[in-house]
């Protein structure tokens, strides 16, 4: 009797189980990777607005009245868009701190937001606080901390 060639059903089933286990481990990691990439894209898309806000602070010494700059900053924020941010998805906060909000309109973070706030001398900016702009703090609105880019991770 000639010897059969090929794989047995048991061998094929073992391979299928191994593939299933690997897929169940890889899919959540891939979703986290996608989520971090979408949040990073939002932060990158607002680089120009952050530069304008830094310039406003340098020229005026504080963020007092920045949200009232309807002719300059508000339209720029409203026009910002990306693959996961619709036009109008970036709005200035009206609290005189120089901050703004990013709302996601699709992707893993659809309906969630991200708030960017400037740091003056390492502290969150307040209305009339003077000093040097030393960076930005970002905080998720509904976003899990694991999705925030490394630049946003708080120690």
Residue pairs with C-beta under 8 A, 6 or more apart in sequence:
31 108
32 146
32 147
34 107
34 108
35 107
35 108
35 109
35 143
35 144
35 146
35 147
36 146
36 147
36 148
36 149
38 83
38 84
38 104
38 107
38 108
38 109
38 147
39 109
39 114
39 140
39 143
39 147
39 148
39 149
39 152
40 149
41 82
41 83
41 84
41 85
42 82
42 84
42 85
42 102
42 104
42 114
43 102
43 114
43 116
43 138
43 149
43 151
43 152
44 82
45 80
45 81
45 82
45 85
45 90
45 102
46 80
46 90
46 100
46 102
46 116
48 76
48 80
49 73
49 76
49 77
49 80
49 90
49 100
50 116
50 118
50 136
52 72
52 73
52 76
53 63
53 66
53 73
53 98
53 100
53 118
54 118
54 133
56 63
56 66
56 69
56 73
56 98
57 63
57 66
57 98
57 118
57 120
57 125
57 133
58 133
60 66
61 130
62 125
62 127
62 128
62 129
62 130
63 96
63 97
63 98
63 118
63 125
63 127
63 129
64 96
64 127
64 128
65 96
66 73
66 92
66 96
66 98
67 73
67 74
67 92
67 93
67 94
67 95
67 96
73 92
74 92
77 90
77 91
77 92
77 100
78 87
78 88
78 90
78 91
79 87
80 87
80 89
80 90
81 87
81 89
83 107
84 104
84 105
84 106
84 107
84 109
85 102
85 103
85 104
85 105
86 103
86 105
89 102
89 103
89 104
89 105
90 100
90 101
90 102
90 103
91 100
91 101
91 103
92 99
92 100
93 99
93 100
93 101
93 115
93 117
95 127
96 126
96 127
96 128
97 117
97 118
97 124
97 125
97 126
97 127
98 117
98 118
98 125
99 115
99 116
99 117
99 118
99 125
100 115
100 116
101 113
101 114
101 115
101 116
101 141
102 113
102 114
102 115
102 116
103 111
103 112
103 113
104 110
104 111
104 112
104 113
104 114
105 111
108 147
109 142
109 143
109 147
111 142
112 140
112 141
112 142
112 143
113 140
113 141
113 142
113 143
114 138
114 139
114 140
114 141
114 143
114 148
115 138
115 139
115 140
115 141
116 136
116 137
116 138
117 124
117 125
117 136
117 137
117 138
117 139
118 124
118 125
118 133
118 135
118 136
118 137
119 125
119 133
119 134
119 135
119 136
119 137
120 126
120 129
120 130
120 131
120 132
120 133
120 134
121 131
121 132
121 134
122 134
122 135
123 129
124 137
125 133
136 151
137 152
137 154
138 148
138 149
138 151
138 152
139 152
140 147
140 148
145 153
